[in-house]
Amino acid sequence: MKIKKVKSLIHSGIAVVVAGFILSSCTCKIKDDQLAKLAELRRQEKSLNSEIADLQTAKARVDRELQTRTTEYNDCDGRRDIVKQRLSAWPNIWPDYTPEP
């Protein structure tokens, strides 16, 4: 009976010691170089987010300018078609106009 109690106490003691090692090794602490790296990465993130916002603004500006140029091109193309049509009927450019004799 005493042997069983001694074995039980030894097993319990070993279990407590192992559990203590496992629990104490699980607490990770951030080291100074890791903290510095984290701060640097956060600064880079802010910088990149700012750069992304600037580039999105520039892209929007370029898109607006492209839309303006496309509208100008379409207007010019329409005017050119009108001129071509009128030139093809050169002597009678104004069909609804009859000069007075």
C-alpha positions in Angstrom: 0.0 0.0 0.0 2.8 2.4 0.9 4.5 1.6 -2.5 1.3 2.6 -4.3 1.2 5.9 -2.4 4.9 6.6 -3.0 4.4 5.8 -6.8 1.4 8.0 -6.8 3.2 10.9 -5.1 6.2 10.5 -7.5 3.9 10.5 -10.6 2.0 13.5 -9.2 5.3 15.4 -8.5 6.6 14.6 -12.0 3.3 15.8 -13.5 3.5 19.0 -11.6 7.1 19.7 -12.6 6.3 18.9 -16.3 3.2 21.1 -16.2 5.3 23.9 -14.6 7.9 23.7 -17.4 5.3 23.6 -20.1 3.4 26.6 -18.7 6.5 28.7 -18.0 7.9 28.1 -21.5 4.6 29.1 -23.2 4.8 32.7 -22.1 6.4 34.5 -25.1 7.8 37.9 -24.5 8.6 40.3 -27.3 12.3 41.1 -27.6 13.6 44.6 -28.2 14.7 43.8 -31.8 11.3 42.3 -32.5 9.6 45.4 -31.1 11.8 47.7 -33.2 11.1 45.6 -36.3 7.3 45.9 -35.6 7.6 49.6 -35.2 9.5 49.9 -38.5 6.9 47.7 -40.3 4.1 49.9 -38.9 5.9 53.1 -40.2 6.3 51.4 -43.6 2.6 50.5 -43.6 1.6 54.1 -43.0 4.0 55.3 -45.7 2.6 52.7 -48.2 -1.0 53.6 -47.3 -0.2 57.2 -47.9 1.5 56.5 -51.2 -1.5 54.3 -52.3 -3.9 57.2 -51.5 -1.8 59.6 -53.5 -1.7 57.3 -56.4 -5.4 56.7 -56.3 -5.9 60.4 -56.4 -3.6 60.8 -59.4 -5.4 57.9 -61.1 -8.7 59.6 -60.6 -7.3 62.9 -62.0 -5.9 61.0 -65.1 -9.2 59.2 -65.6 -11.1 62.6 -65.6 -8.6 64.0 -68.1 -9.0 61.0 -70.3 -12.8 61.4 -70.2 -12.4 65.1 -71.2 -10.1 64.2 -74.1 -12.4 61.5 -75.3 -15.3 63.9 -75.3 -13.2 66.4 -77.2 -12.2 63.8 -79.7 -15.9 62.7 -80.3 -16.9 66.3 -80.8 -14.1 66.9 -83.3 -14.9 63.7 -85.1 -18.5 64.7 -85.5 -17.5 68.1 -86.9 -15.1 66.5 -89.3 -17.9 64.2 -90.6 -20.1 67.2 -91.2 -17.3 69.0 -93.1 -16.7 65.8 -95.2 -20.4 65.5 -96.0 -20.6 69.2 -97.0 -17.5 69.0 -99.1 -18.9 66.0 -101.0 -21.8 68.2 -102.1 -19.6 71.2 -102.8 -21.4 73.2 -105.4 -24.7 72.9 -103.5 -23.5 73.1 -99.9 -26.8 74.6 -98.6 -29.5 72.6 -100.3 -32.3 74.6 -98.8 -30.9 77.9 -100.0 -31.8 79.2 -103.4 -30.1 82.4 -104.5 -32.3 85.2 -105.7 -32.0 85.9 -109.5 
